């Protein structure tokens, strides 16, 4: 029981700082990386990937214009 509680506490301690450092730019880079991977593995067509990348760019621009 104590081991399980210690494990849960360790996971929570590692997860909280990761969320605190999240940025829109990092999330956009991660989305673009996933789109590129999808094209390489033939899960996405290149035309679709171009549209998705444009959507990520627009979302990033819109997020930067939001009030804090």
Rosetta blueprint (number, residue, H / E / L):
1 X L
2 X H
3 X H
4 X H
5 X H
6 X H
7 X H
8 X H
9 X H
10 X H
11 X H
12 X H
13 X H
14 X H
15 X H
16 X H
17 X H
18 X H
19 X H
20 X H
21 X L
22 X L
23 X L
24 X H
25 X H
26 X H
27 X H
28 X H
29 X H
30 X H
31 X H
32 X H
33 X H
34 X H
35 X H
36 X H
37 X H
38 X H
39 X H
40 X H
41 X L
42 X L
43 X L
44 X L
45 X L
46 X H
47 X H
48 X H
49 X H
50 X H
51 X H
52 X H
53 X H
54 X H
55 X H
56 X H
57 X H
58 X H
59 X H
60 X H
61 X H
62 X H
63 X H
64 X H
65 X L
66 X L
67 X L
68 X L
